[in-house]
Amino acid sequence: MSAESSRRVSPSMEGAAGGARKSGLSCAECRRSKLKCDREFPCQSCIRRGCSNICPEGTLAATKGNKVLMAHTQRLSEQVKSMTTRIRELEEALHESQKVNHSESEPHPLLRAPSLSHKRVQLPELQTIFDEEVRDVSDSIGSLSIDFDGRARYHGESLGSEVRLFPISLCQCFEPLFSSTSTDPKYLGLPFEIIDLCNAYPFGLRDSQYTKYLFLPFLPPRERALQLTDLYYQNVAWMFDPIIRDDFMTNILTPLYGHTGSPNINNIHSHRLSVFFILLASGALYEQSSSSGVMAEQYHALSRAALSLDPIHQDATCATVQALFMATRHIYLTDCANNEGRWLLMGVVGRVAQLRDSAGWGLGHEETQRRRILFWEVYTCDAWTSIGNGRPPALSINHTDCWFPEDLDPVTKASGVVEIGWHLWKFRYSASCLGISLQHVFNKHVRSYSSLLELDRKIRKFSLPSHLQSPMEASEAGRAWSLEARRAMQQYSALCDREGNLLYIHRSWSAQAIREAPANPLQHKYAPSVLAVYRSACRLISSLGGLYQVHPHPTSREWFFWSGFFAACNALGALVADSPRCSLASNALQELDRAMTLYEQGSRPCRPPATMLVLRRLRERAIGSFNAAQRDIEQTSQPSDELEMLGGRKSVMTRSATDSPASSASELSDEFARHYYGTLADPNIVLPATGDLELDNIPPAKLPSQRDAILQEDINTPSPFFDPTLQYEYERASASLLH
């Protein structure tokens, strides 16, 4: 038999061979891939993998990764090659067609640009993309202050002027109502247990053996608590109200005092007790009493101690966020120099706060509204704290779906039209305008100027209810300051939110225009920013002057207002000093003169004294530059520090060891001790401790095992209530200082 005939197979033999494979052998691809084959060709394994056309004899090429993906890639690659060849043929045919028609016009549009068939597209590597982004980063990165011990503080482009001018020794520039030493619990006449808990603030003691009954002697009578509560909601809660009055009365005050008025601490969580004490502390600040400051700090210490009873990482509730947030506001009112402390504590508040809306969890209407109010208060305060410090915020509008709460204080006009209240307007403005401003200010890339103008347009078009519109002067047609102080303060706050926002987002562009075109910055391409800064500064100054005429006392105590006022003065002064020939310089100098008179008179209770010296030096430079320009005297000077700081220049500053807080003397100054101990020695002072409770009514507190190791100078006999014997020590110290 020949070789060819030997290879020839009869149909019957072929069928037999196929039947044998079907019943006995797996397909070639299943054998190669070591998969189970059902021997029904094409098998289910090949069908699932998309290669049924090669079953049972064919196999896929051995590759790493997904075989089906590789097969599709090969098929697509072949299609691309075929289409590329086809496109080239069509382009050549089109070119020949134009030649035949003797067309003298320009090449056909399809032939004008190079085709992808003649150009190989290469995707940039990740490292290349990152390098290109880094080159585009804004140079306005702010300032960094470092001391010799390595302690560093960073402040970005939007940093408030009073912090920017005193980044190193800010605490030396403020005159708080009471010295910062008074905030130390060991100077407040409080027992050892309270001091121990205060030292664990804000995170709390992990294994605390103290009980809530430590605080029972310090609960004031119900009438006294109501008095301080009224002061708080009248003077503090008009701006930020994390716990509305009805919520406080229902869930804190009533469980504490019941219907009899006797304090009962059993039915309240320690963090709600902390809210109670910090509310009393803030309310006590507005009492017309020489002892109000000491009393406020005692309540503040009690609030910190109560929060530390239960660690916040284990027992975080809405009351936890309320207590921390209200403590931040209290520090803002009492300790202007403690900027870093407020910033860090606000970061803790942002971490503890709930970012998502609570309606989907079925928590009930009351709890949902409480959480929504609390979140938007925290978000708004965090945003403004972020802008004032020139640092990114802890919360982002892109990371939450929290709805706005119901409007609890709507205003009905005489015509019957109902307008939204201050708090809901504040929330909506923060979400719509302030959040976008934060993204614009803190973006690492240089944002386009068109995006800035679009943001400016959005802020100016944001609707403002008529009852929140403030006049520029004490009176203005169609507008007037409310006779109710808290309403008038809300009017100016609405203006301060908008104009301050515009001032912060425009001032770096305005500084660049003045730097590059000092002769006439209004002809620069960034002239809109120069006008925006000038107009916002004038409105902040003029409107606050009108508010001060109507409500001088509450206005003089609001540091937030005077901070924006100081920034406006710096903006006007820099404009005159560095661009004296600008058409706005004359009016800006007049406005600066009026502003300095108001600033010196009105901000005395809350401003740093050194800021007045800064404004005087700035005014002298501005007058010198303006007079020289009027006499056509050329000045070849570098841009002023004020202009460079408004532009967010990058700088590194060092401070000496003498400026370090660690090297400051820990002893009380004679002037402070004379006032502070004299206040405590006053027999008519009303201390938080009632002093009329018996020890038998207080369950004993379990003291830590380290009690025996406590130094004798710290405490002799730990006591769960205020030790009256300390009064004698204060009287003796006060008498020695007075003589």
Sequence and secondary structure as in RCSB ss.txt:
>XXXX:A:sequence
MSAESSRRVSPSMEGAAGGARKSGLSCAECRRSKLKCDREFPCQSCIRRGCSNICPEGTLAATKGNKVLMAHTQR
LSEQVKSMTTRIRELEEALHESQKVNHSESEPHPLLRAPSLSHKRVQLPELQTIFDEEVRDVSDSIGSLSIDFDG
RARYHGESLGSEVRLFPISLCQCFEPLFSSTSTDPKYLGLPFEIIDLCNAYPFGLRDSQYTKYLFLPFLPPRERA
LQLTDLYYQNVAWMFDPIIRDDFMTNILTPLYGHTGSPNINNIHSHRLSVFFILLASGALYEQSSSSGVMAEQYH
ALSRAALSLDPIHQDATCATVQALFMATRHIYLTDCANNEGRWLLMGVVGRVAQLRDSAGWGLGHEETQRRRILF
WEVYTCDAWTSIGNGRPPALSINHTDCWFPEDLDPVTKASGVVEIGWHLWKFRYSASCLGISLQHVFNKHVRSYS
SLLELDRKIRKFSLPSHLQSPMEASEAGRAWSLEARRAMQQYSALCDREGNLLYIHRSWSAQAIREAPANPLQHK
YAPSVLAVYRSACRLISSLGGLYQVHPHPTSREWFFWSGFFAACNALGALVADSPRCSLASNALQELDRAMTLYE
QGSRPCRPPATMLVLRRLRERAIGSFNAAQRDIEQTSQPSDELEMLGGRKSVMTRSATDSPASSASELSDEFARH
YYGTLADPNIVLPATGDLELDNIPPAKLPSQRDAILQEDINTPSPFFDPTLQYEYERASASLLH
>XXXX:A:secstr
  HHHHH   HHHHHHHHHHHHHH   HHHHHHT    SSSS HHHHHTT GGGTTT      SS HHHHHHHHH
HHHHHHHHHHHHHHHHHHHHHHHHHTT  S   HHHHS  TTSS      HHHHHHHHHHTB S   EEEEETT 
 EEEE TT  HHHHSSSSSGGGT   SS GGGGSGGGTT  HHHHHHHTTTTT  TT    GGGGGGG   HHHH
HHHHHHHHHHTTTT  SS HHHHIIIIIHHHHTTT     TTS HHHHHHHHHHHHHHHTTSSSTTHHHHHHHHH
HHHHHHHHTS TTTS  HHHHHHHHHHHHHHHHH TT HHHHHHHHHHHHHHS  S SGGGT  HHHHHHHHHHH
HHHHHHHHHHHHHHTS  S  GGG        SS EE TTS EE  HHHHHHHHIIIIIHHHHHHHS SB   HH
HHHHHHHHHHHS   GGG   SSSEETTEE  SSHHHHHHHHHHHHHHHHHHHHHHHHHHHHHHHH SS GGGST
THHHHHHHHHHHHHHHHHHHHHHHHSHHHHHT HHHHHHHHHHHHHHHHHHHH TTSTTHHHHHHHHHHHHHHHH
HHSTTTS HHHHHHHHHHHHHHHHHHHHHHTT        HHHHHHTT  EEEEE GGGSGGGS  S  HHHHHH
HHHHHH TT   S      GGGS      GGGGGS TTT SS  SS  THHHHHHHHHHHHHH 
